[in-house]
Amino acid sequence: MKKRGEKISLAILTLAYLLAGLRYFPNRPAATLIETATHLLTVAPFLVGAILLYSSFHRRRGGERPPLSIMLRIGLSLGIIIEFFIGLYHYLDINQVG
């Protein structure tokens, strides 16, 4: 990560991922913290596995490991997409009548 812009974009991706993974309970900060941590720790193995798969495919194709910043960006981007669909599922599942 040579440039300041790369560091800023990585920080923005990290904040977006944490915001997407936030499980908010009004007036219950302890429950919010516990549920968010539990959820992020539940999803983390899938993201680590996806990053390892990408790294191994890239290594076989190109012969060398991809840079850490690229792997982090791919993992965080995939995490944001996964969190969007998980959040959508939870929202639609909770608000069903009957």
NORLINJO-V682512 format. One record per backbone hydrogen bond with DSSP energy under -0.5 kcal/mol. NH is the residue of the N-H (numbers start at 1). CO is the residue of the C=O. Records with the same first field share a line. If there is no record, write none. Layout:
# NORLINJO-V682512
NH = CO, CO
This chain:
# NORLINJO-V682512
7 = 3
8 = 4
9 = 5
10 = 6
11 = 7
12 = 8
13 = 9
14 = 10
15 = 11
16 = 12
17 = 13
18 = 14
19 = 15
20 = 16
21 = 17
22 = 19
24 = 22
28 = 25
32 = 28
33 = 29
34 = 30
35 = 31
36 = 32
37 = 33
38 = 34
39 = 35
40 = 36
41 = 37
42 = 38
43 = 39
44 = 40
45 = 41
46 = 43
47 = 43
48 = 44
49 = 45
50 = 46
51 = 47
52 = 48
53 = 49
54 = 50
55 = 51
56 = 52
57 = 53
58 = 54
59 = 55
60 = 56
61 = 57
62 = 58
63 = 59
71 = 67
72 = 68
73 = 69
74 = 70
75 = 71
76 = 72
77 = 73
78 = 74
79 = 75
80 = 76
81 = 77
82 = 78
83 = 79
84 = 80
85 = 81
86 = 82
87 = 83
88 = 84
89 = 85
90 = 86
91 = 87
92 = 88
93 = 89
94 = 90
95 = 91
96 = 93
